Amino acid sequence: MKTNCVILFFLIVFLNYNYAQEKHLKNIQKLTYGGDNAEAYFSPNGKFVSFQSNFKKWGLHCDQIFSMDLAKAALDTNYKPSMVSTGRGRTTCSYYMPNGTDILYASTHLKQDTCPAVPVEIGKYLWPIYPEYDIFIAAPNGVVKKQLTNSPGYDAEATVSPKGDKIVFTSDRSGDLELWTMDITGKNQKQITHILGYDGGAFFSADGKKLVFRASRPNSEEEIMEYKYYLNKHLVAPTTMEIFTCNVDGSDMKQITSLGKANWAPYFIPHGNKIIFSSNHHSKRGYDFQLFTINIDGTGLEQITKESLFNAFPMFSPDGKKLIWSSNRNNHGTRDTNLFIADWVEE
């Protein structure tokens, strides 16, 4: 019994030390309590977030899209958000439309009623790029109001400009995973990146003039062959990616990080010339993703999170005062990934 008390004491000290090291995060609060919850993005008024979850207690078998009332989630650990997607197929990458109520997301439901199979490649971590994904707009009650894409292949990872005029998304319709833009109505779909590699997870700057995104850039003959091999099987290996920026038309492309390993899930900090992103570049084990910030000129790298082995999908509230992200912290030894929100503290 005495030994257990000593272990508990040092565990508490360790956790408190880590939390103290997260000096930019104050009043951290857990918002979900089971399953894998990810890609939570604020509504324009900052009172709601859309996100994806596969929480089995909600009757889910793979990711579906939900809308969460932050005030209700903060008060009730049993709160169940409203499901926005159809419940059929698999979904990903939701985002609020400019009206603050409708939600954009990608789904396979037109071609699949059940969850698509998860690919297995022994000894290789891979993301599936399901060619059945298309991009839709749904009302808060789940009624699909419009289909924005219908080209063969993968169309997903869509986000909306703060100006309310454009959407950026990732598509492989041209034979590679490139960034595309379209009008808010779905018209004028245009490819804006043209370099071999996976360009994805793009977000607009606060003024709507720039994009930040993750990208792989296979260079050697072996890397190119491997990339094309997996792409042909609708797969991508996300283990080597860096952060890039460009103008909305694809011009003035710049590589911001050169850290090695996987640098992804970038987002512009609303106030200031910085980017927040997730990275495992510091890890000897590979699976240790923490949040970092960096200046848009590639200087001033700073680690933000210290707690748990997975922190990703950071997004700021429109006023820049709150940060929401996904983390494995405080999951009681399970594999659950939950949503957390905190006050953002600048120094």
N, C-alpha and C positions, 0 to 999 in steps of 0.2 A: 504493500500500500504506500509506504514511504517513497519507494522508487517511482511509482506512478505519479505521485505528487510532484516530485522533482522534475520528471519529464514534462508534466503539464506546465510547471512554472517556466521552464526554459522555452517551451513552445509558445507560451503567451508573450514572453520577452522577445522572441524571434519575430513573431507576427507584428507586435507593436513597433519593433525596430523597422521592419519593412514598410509598414504604413507611414511611419515618420519620415522615411526616405522619399515617399511619394509627395513631395512638397508642393506640387502643382495641383494636387487633388485634395479637396476638402469636403467633408460631409458625404463620404461615399455611401451609397445606398443600393441594395440589391433589389432588382425589379422582377425577376423570374426565379422559379424554384424547381427546375427540372427540365431534362431534355437538352437539346442543342438549340440555343437561341442566338441569332446572329443578324448582322446587317440592319441594325436599328437606326432609322433616320428620322429626324425631327420634321414635324409639320411646320409650315411657315410661321404659325403663331407660337411655336415652341411648347404647346400643351399636349401634343400627341406624338407618338412615334409609330412608324410602320416597321415590321420586322418579320423574319421567318423563323419557324419553330417546327420541331418534329416530336414534341412532348407527347409521349404515349398516353399519359393520363387524360389528354385532350382528344384521344381517339385517333391520333395521327400515326401514319406509317412512314412518311417522309415529309420534307419541308412544305409547309403551307404559310400563307401570308396573313398577318394579323395587324390590327390597329389597336394600340394601347393608349388608354387615358392615363397619363403620368400621375395625376393626382390620386386616382383610384388605386393604381398599382402601388403607390407609396404607402397607402393605408391598410391594404388587405393582401396578405400573403397567399390567399386562395383566389384572388381575382383572376378571372379568365377573360382575356381580351377578345374582341370581336374578330371572327375570321372573315377576311375579305376575299380570299381566293375561293375557287369552286369546290375544293376538297378532292378534286380528281387530278391525276397525274402528279407532277412535281413542279414546284415553283421556286423562284429565286429573285433576289435583287429588286425589292420594292422601293418606291419613292413617291412622296406627295406631289400632286400636281399643283399648279399655281393657285387654284381656287381653295386649297387648304383642306378639302374633303375627299376628292377622288384620289385614287392611288394607282400608280403605274407599277406593273410587275411583269415578270416573264413566267410562262407556264407551258407545260406539255399537254394540257388537258384536252386540246382539240384532237390529239392523236392517241392519247393514252388515258384510260380511266383509272388505272392502277399506277403505282410507283414504278418508274423504269428501273431496270436492273443496275446495280452498282458494279462497275467493272473491277476485276481483280487481276493484278499483275504481280506475281511473286517478286518480292525484293524491290519494288518500285512504288513510291507514293505518287498517285495520279489524280487529277481532277477530271471528271467526265464532262464533255462538251456535247450535251445532248442536242442532236440536230432537230428534235421536235420542239424546241423552245421557240416561242414567239412572244411578242410584247403586247400587253393589253392595258386598258384603263378600266378600273372598276369603281363603282360607287361604294360608299361605306357599308352598305347592306350586302355587298358581294355581287351585285348585278354587273355583269360585264357590259360596259357602255361602248367600247370601241376596241378593235384590233388594229394595232399600228404597223405591224410587220407581217408579211406572208411569203417572204422569199424562202426557198429551200435552204436548210442549214440552220446553224445556231444564231439566234438573235436574242441577246440578254444583256445584263449588266447596265441597264439604262438608268440615268439620273437626269435631273432637270436643272436648267440654268436658273439662278436667282432672279434673272431678268424676266423669266417666264416665257421666253421666246423659242428656246431650243432644247432638244434632248440629245444627249450623247449615249451611245451604246456600242457594244462589241458584236461583230458579226464575222462569220467565216464564209460568207456568200461569194467572196472574190477568190477563195482558195487559201486564205490565211486568216488568222484571228487579228482583225484590224479594228480601229476606232472609226465609227461612223457618226454623223450628226443628222438630225432631221428637225423640221419645224415641229412646234408643239402639237400640230394637227396630224403629224405623221408624214407630211409631204416633204419633197425635196431631200430625199435620203442621199447622203453624200459620204464617200470614203475620204477620211482625212489623214490616215497613216498608211504607209506603203513599204515598210521595212519588215523583212522576215522575222517572225517571232510573235509571241502572245502579247498583244496590247489590250489591256482590260482594266476594269475597276476605275473608270475615269470619273472625276468630279470637277465641277466648274469653280472658279474663283468667285469671291463675293461680288465682284463687278461684272461677272459673266464673260470676261475677255480671255481668260486662260483656262487650261485644263491641266490637271495633275493625274497621273495614271501609273500603273505598274507595267513593266514590259520585260520579256525575255529577249535576248539577242544572241541566238546561236551563231557562232563564228567559225569554228573548225568544221572540217568535213564530217567528222564523227558526230558533232553536236547537231549539225544541220540534218544529217540522215536520221538521227534519233527523233528530232523534233517532227520532221515530216512523217516518219513512221507512226508516231503516236497520233498526230493530227489526222492522219488517214483513218485511224480507228476511233476518232472523235474523243481523243484523250489529250491531256497536256500535263507535263511534269513541272510543277510550280516551285521547284527547289532552287532555281537560280533566276532571280528577278531583281531589277533595280527600279528606282523612282525617276520618272521623266515629267517634264512639263512642255506644253506647246500652246500656241494661240489656238483659238477655236477652229480656225481653218486648217490647222496642222502645221503652220509655219513656225519658225523660231523654236524648233524642238531642242530641248536641252536635257542632258542626263544629270540629275541632281545628286544621286548617290552612286558610289562605286565601292560598296561595302562587302560585296560577295554574299553568297547564300540567298535567302529569300527576303526581299524587302517589298512590302505590298500594303494594301489597304490604306493608301494615302488620302489625306484630306487637308485642304487649305485652312489654316487658322483664320477666322474672319477678320480679326484686327491684327495687322502686322504682316510682315513678309516671311511667314514660316509655314511649314508643312508638318503635320503629324502623321506617323505611319507605324506599321508593325514590322518587326525584324527579328531574325534569329542569328544575325551576323556575329554576335558576341558569344554565341553558344558553342561549346565543344561537343554537345550531344545532338544538336540539330533541332530537337523539339524544345525550344525555350524562346517563345515569342513575347517580346516586350514592346511597349510603345515608346517611340522616340520622336523628338522634334528636330528639325533642321531648317536653316535659313534657305530661301529659294536660290541662293547662289552656291549652295552646297557646303557652307561653313556652319559652325556652331552646333554640331550634333550634341543632343542632350537626351539622356534616358529619363523617361517619365514614370514608368511602372516598375515595381520590384517584386510584387507579390504574385505567386503562382507561376506556372509554366506556359500559360497561354493568355495573351492580351491582344486583341485585334479589333478591327472594324470601328475605329474611333470616329465620332462625328460631333461637331459643335452645334449647339443651339444657335439660331439665327443671330442672337445678340452676343454670342461668344462667351456667355457666362457659365454654360453647362457643357460637360462632356459626357457622352454616352458611349459605351463600348462593351464588348463581349469578353468574358474572362472565366477561367477555371477556378478562381479563388473562392474560398468558402463553400466548396461543393461537398464537404464531408466525405472525402475519399472516393467519390463517384467520378464518372467521366463527364458529368454535366457541364455544359457551358452556358452561363447565365448572363443576363444583361445587368450592367451597373451604371449608375449615374452619379456624377460628382460636380461640385462647384469647381470651376477652373480658376486657379490662382496664378496670376502673373507676378513676376518679381520686378 
